[in-house]
């Protein structure tokens, strides 16, 4: 069992609860990654523990479990939840997933992402209630309000003003595609390839009913800010999906909204994480300068034992 003193984020307490209350073997637990969520592999029980970085994420995580369980039953290639429903432990939202035997190699490519989104957008609405993406800036607005010391006053003021502007423009958008089930954060890093070679779509915490265009701008955002895709990969993505979101007049606005919404996990961490605080400052400066060519930084990988 992990040493509680080494895990003040509640990880040790969460693993203890899994062992004691749910009779899950947590021996050999190890951290896979830690950013907006913490992912811990439990190889002895074939499970993955996901701990949400947002303490208010229970509704969203519960929705992600319901949607993926429904999609997996329809043979859609996605990660699959375990039988235990999401719960709160140590003040954190916890969900359990089937552990995937991940193949080594590069992340998913543009063609795979286009195919996965085409298949997803061809699905009907799920036969259960699901939130509508009516305000993609809600999470970042809440993070701004709660960032006690992580934001300078002028940055807080600028962000609040910019969020209000973008919210007003969002309400005036007219989608070109029918609205329906969306992933909400679909990019190549959320594609998981198992050892049989199947590409699975993961990280469903932002799934909702909304404009399909919101899914389609993600690779363009990743290319602009993280140099994550080549022009050929973008072409492959567009061809495989079957429609180019860049031809829609709402495309530039969605990129701007995505850039602001993506600040949420960094702002939440900025009170106690110096790297996150510096990255927020860097990103905000590029946004204030209307600089669309400067790249942003991905969080450093933390390779430690859970």
C-alpha positions as CSV (number, residue, x, y, z in Angstrom):
1,X,0.0,0.0,0.0
2,X,1.4,3.5,-0.8
3,X,2.8,5.6,1.9
4,X,0.1,8.2,2.7
5,X,2.7,10.8,3.7
6,X,4.0,10.8,0.1
7,X,0.6,11.6,-1.5
8,X,-1.0,14.7,0.0
9,X,-3.2,14.9,-3.1
10,X,-5.4,12.1,-1.6
11,X,-4.1,9.4,-4.0
12,X,-3.2,7.0,-1.1
13,X,-6.5,7.5,0.6
14,X,-8.3,6.7,-2.7
15,X,-6.4,3.5,-3.2
16,X,-7.0,2.5,0.3
17,X,-10.8,3.0,-0.2
18,X,-10.7,0.9,-3.4
19,X,-9.0,-1.9,-1.5
20,X,-11.0,-1.8,1.7
21,X,-14.5,-0.9,0.4
22,X,-14.5,-2.3,-3.1
23,X,-12.1,-5.2,-2.5
24,X,-9.9,-4.2,-5.4
25,X,-6.3,-5.4,-5.5
26,X,-4.2,-2.2,-5.7
27,X,-0.8,-3.8,-5.3
28,X,1.6,-2.6,-8.0
29,X,-0.3,0.6,-8.6
30,X,1.7,3.0,-10.6
31,X,1.2,6.5,-12.1
32,X,0.7,6.7,-15.8
33,X,0.2,10.4,-16.2
34,X,-0.9,13.5,-14.3
35,X,-2.3,16.6,-15.9
36,X,-6.0,17.6,-15.9
37,X,-6.6,14.1,-14.6
38,X,-4.4,11.6,-12.7
39,X,-4.3,8.1,-14.2
40,X,-3.1,5.2,-12.1
41,X,-2.8,1.7,-13.5
42,X,-3.8,-1.3,-11.3
43,X,-2.2,-4.2,-13.3
44,X,-3.0,-6.7,-10.6
45,X,-6.8,-6.1,-11.1
46,X,-6.8,-5.0,-14.7
47,X,-8.2,-1.6,-13.9
48,X,-7.3,2.1,-14.5
49,X,-8.1,4.7,-11.8
50,X,-8.8,8.2,-13.1
51,X,-8.9,11.0,-10.6
52,X,-10.3,14.2,-11.9
53,X,-8.4,17.4,-11.4
54,X,-11.7,19.4,-11.3
55,X,-13.4,18.8,-7.9
56,X,-16.7,19.6,-9.4
57,X,-16.5,17.0,-12.2
58,X,-18.8,14.3,-10.8
59,X,-21.6,15.0,-13.2
60,X,-19.3,15.1,-16.2
61,X,-17.4,12.0,-15.2
62,X,-20.7,10.1,-14.6
63,X,-21.8,11.1,-18.1
64,X,-18.5,9.9,-19.6
65,X,-19.1,6.5,-18.0
66,X,-22.6,6.3,-19.2
67,X,-21.7,7.3,-22.8
68,X,-18.7,5.0,-23.2
69,X,-20.7,2.1,-21.7
70,X,-23.4,2.7,-24.3
71,X,-21.0,3.2,-27.1
72,X,-18.9,0.1,-26.3
73,X,-22.1,-1.9,-26.3
74,X,-22.7,-0.6,-29.9
75,X,-19.1,-1.7,-30.8
76,X,-17.8,1.8,-31.1
77,X,-14.0,1.7,-30.5
78,X,-13.6,3.5,-27.2
79,X,-12.3,3.0,-23.7
80,X,-14.7,1.0,-21.5
81,X,-15.6,1.7,-17.9
82,X,-15.6,-0.8,-15.1
83,X,-18.8,-1.8,-13.3
84,X,-18.2,0.5,-10.3
85,X,-19.9,4.0,-10.8
86,X,-17.9,7.2,-10.2
87,X,-17.6,8.3,-6.6
88,X,-16.0,11.0,-4.5
89,X,-13.0,10.1,-2.3
90,X,-10.6,12.5,-0.4
91,X,-12.6,15.3,-2.1
92,X,-11.7,14.0,-5.6
93,X,-13.9,12.5,-8.3
94,X,-12.8,9.0,-9.0
95,X,-13.8,6.6,-11.9
96,X,-12.6,3.1,-12.8
97,X,-11.9,1.9,-16.3
98,X,-10.8,-1.3,-17.9
99,X,-7.0,-1.3,-18.2
100,X,-5.8,-1.4,-21.8
101,X,-2.7,-3.2,-23.0
102,X,-1.3,-0.2,-24.8
103,X,1.0,-0.7,-27.8
104,X,4.2,1.3,-28.0
105,X,4.5,3.9,-30.7
106,X,3.4,7.3,-31.7
107,X,-0.1,8.8,-30.8
108,X,-3.0,8.4,-33.2
109,X,-2.8,10.0,-36.6
110,X,-5.1,12.4,-38.5
111,X,-6.8,9.7,-40.5
112,X,-7.6,7.6,-37.4
113,X,-9.0,10.7,-35.6
114,X,-11.2,11.6,-38.7
115,X,-12.5,8.0,-38.8
116,X,-13.3,7.9,-35.1
117,X,-15.1,11.2,-35.2
118,X,-17.0,10.2,-38.4
119,X,-18.2,7.0,-36.6
120,X,-19.1,8.9,-33.5
121,X,-21.0,11.7,-35.3
122,X,-23.0,9.0,-37.1
123,X,-24.3,7.6,-33.8
124,X,-27.8,8.5,-32.6
125,X,-28.4,10.5,-29.5
126,X,-27.9,8.3,-26.4
127,X,-31.2,6.9,-24.9
128,X,-30.5,8.8,-21.6
129,X,-30.2,12.5,-20.6
130,X,-27.0,14.2,-21.5
131,X,-25.8,17.7,-20.9
132,X,-25.8,20.2,-23.8
133,X,-22.7,22.1,-24.6
134,X,-24.3,25.5,-24.0
135,X,-21.3,27.2,-22.5
136,X,-17.8,25.8,-23.3
137,X,-16.2,28.5,-21.2
138,X,-18.0,27.6,-17.9
139,X,-15.1,25.6,-16.5
140,X,-12.4,28.3,-17.2
141,X,-14.7,31.1,-15.9
142,X,-15.0,29.1,-12.6
143,X,-11.2,28.5,-12.5
144,X,-10.6,32.2,-12.9
145,X,-12.9,33.0,-10.0
146,X,-11.2,30.4,-7.8
147,X,-7.6,31.2,-8.6
148,X,-6.8,33.0,-5.4
149,X,-3.1,33.7,-5.9
150,X,-2.3,32.1,-9.3
151,X,-3.5,35.0,-11.4
152,X,-2.3,38.6,-11.5
153,X,-5.2,41.1,-11.1
154,X,-4.8,42.4,-14.7
155,X,-4.8,38.9,-16.1
156,X,-7.9,38.0,-14.2
157,X,-9.6,41.2,-15.4
158,X,-8.6,40.5,-19.0
159,X,-9.8,36.9,-18.9
160,X,-13.2,37.8,-17.5
161,X,-13.7,40.4,-20.1
162,X,-12.6,38.1,-22.9
163,X,-14.7,35.2,-21.6
164,X,-17.8,37.5,-21.7
165,X,-17.0,38.6,-25.2
166,X,-16.6,35.0,-26.5
167,X,-19.8,33.8,-24.7
168,X,-21.8,36.4,-26.5
169,X,-20.4,35.4,-29.8
170,X,-20.9,31.7,-29.1
171,X,-24.7,32.3,-28.6
172,X,-24.9,33.8,-32.1
173,X,-23.1,30.9,-33.9
174,X,-25.1,28.9,-36.5
175,X,-23.6,25.4,-36.9
176,X,-23.2,24.1,-40.4
177,X,-23.7,20.5,-39.3
178,X,-26.5,18.8,-37.3
179,X,-25.9,18.9,-33.6
180,X,-25.7,15.7,-31.7
181,X,-23.3,13.5,-29.6
182,X,-19.8,15.0,-29.4
183,X,-16.6,13.8,-27.7
184,X,-15.6,17.4,-26.6
185,X,-11.8,17.0,-26.5
186,X,-11.0,14.9,-29.6
187,X,-7.3,15.0,-30.6
188,X,-4.7,12.5,-31.4
189,X,-3.3,12.3,-27.9
190,X,-6.6,10.9,-26.8
191,X,-6.3,8.0,-29.2
192,X,-5.1,4.8,-27.5
193,X,-3.8,1.9,-29.7
194,X,-4.0,-1.5,-28.1
195,X,-1.7,-4.4,-28.8
196,X,-4.1,-5.8,-31.4
197,X,-3.6,-2.5,-33.3
198,X,-7.1,-1.1,-32.7
199,X,-7.3,2.6,-32.2
200,X,-9.6,3.5,-29.3
201,X,-10.9,7.0,-28.4
202,X,-10.4,7.9,-24.7
203,X,-10.8,10.8,-22.3
204,X,-14.6,11.4,-22.5
205,X,-14.9,13.9,-19.6
206,X,-16.3,16.6,-22.0
207,X,-18.8,14.5,-23.9
208,X,-22.1,16.2,-24.5
209,X,-24.8,17.1,-27.1
210,X,-23.6,20.0,-29.1
211,X,-22.2,21.2,-32.5
212,X,-20.1,18.7,-34.2
213,X,-17.8,21.5,-35.3
214,X,-16.5,21.7,-31.7
215,X,-14.9,18.3,-32.2
216,X,-13.5,19.1,-35.6
217,X,-11.6,22.2,-34.5
218,X,-9.5,20.3,-32.0
219,X,-6.7,19.1,-34.4
220,X,-6.4,22.6,-35.8
221,X,-6.0,24.1,-32.3
222,X,-3.4,21.4,-31.5
223,X,-1.5,22.3,-34.7
224,X,-1.6,26.0,-34.1
225,X,-0.6,26.0,-30.4
226,X,1.5,22.7,-30.0
227,X,2.7,22.0,-33.6
228,X,1.1,18.6,-33.1
229,X,0.0,17.9,-36.7
230,X,1.6,18.3,-40.1
231,X,-0.3,19.7,-43.0
232,X,-0.6,16.1,-44.4
233,X,-2.2,14.9,-41.1
234,X,-4.7,17.7,-41.2
235,X,-5.5,16.8,-44.9
236,X,-5.9,13.1,-43.9
237,X,-8.2,14.1,-41.0
238,X,-10.4,16.2,-43.2
239,X,-10.6,13.7,-46.0
240,X,-11.4,10.8,-43.7
241,X,-14.1,12.7,-41.8
242,X,-15.6,14.0,-45.1
243,X,-15.9,17.7,-44.4
244,X,-13.5,20.6,-43.9
245,X,-14.5,22.7,-40.8
246,X,-12.2,25.5,-42.1
247,X,-14.8,26.3,-44.8
248,X,-17.3,27.3,-42.1
249,X,-17.4,31.0,-41.1
250,X,-17.5,30.1,-37.4
251,X,-14.2,28.3,-37.5
252,X,-12.0,31.3,-36.3
253,X,-14.3,31.9,-33.3
254,X,-14.2,28.2,-32.2
255,X,-10.4,28.2,-32.2
256,X,-10.4,31.3,-30.0
257,X,-12.9,29.8,-27.6
258,X,-10.9,26.5,-27.5
259,X,-7.7,28.4,-26.7
260,X,-9.4,30.1,-23.7
261,X,-11.2,27.0,-22.5
262,X,-8.0,25.0,-22.5
263,X,-6.5,27.2,-19.8
264,X,-8.8,25.6,-17.1
265,X,-6.5,22.9,-15.7
266,X,-3.5,25.3,-15.7
267,X,-5.4,28.0,-13.9
268,X,-6.7,25.5,-11.3
269,X,-3.1,24.4,-10.6
270,X,-1.6,27.9,-10.7
271,X,-2.1,28.5,-7.0
272,X,0.4,25.8,-6.0
273,X,2.3,24.8,-9.2
274,X,5.0,27.2,-10.5
275,X,5.2,25.6,-13.9
276,X,1.4,25.9,-14.5
277,X,1.5,29.6,-13.3
278,X,4.3,30.4,-15.7
279,X,2.5,28.6,-18.6
280,X,-0.7,30.6,-17.9
281,X,1.3,33.8,-18.1
282,X,2.9,32.7,-21.3
283,X,-0.4,31.7,-23.0
284,X,-2.2,34.8,-21.9
285,X,0.6,37.1,-23.3
286,X,0.2,35.4,-26.7
287,X,-3.6,35.8,-26.6
288,X,-3.3,39.5,-25.5
289,X,-0.9,40.1,-28.4
290,X,-3.2,38.3,-30.9
291,X,-0.1,36.1,-31.5
292,X,-1.3,32.9,-33.3
293,X,2.1,31.6,-34.2
294,X,3.9,31.2,-30.8
295,X,3.6,27.7,-29.5
296,X,2.5,26.7,-26.1
297,X,4.0,24.1,-23.9
298,X,2.6,20.7,-22.9
299,X,2.9,19.8,-19.2
300,X,6.0,18.0,-18.1
301,X,5.5,14.3,-17.6
302,X,5.6,13.0,-14.0
303,X,6.9,9.5,-13.9
304,X,6.5,8.5,-10.3
305,X,5.0,5.6,-8.4
306,X,1.5,5.9,-7.2
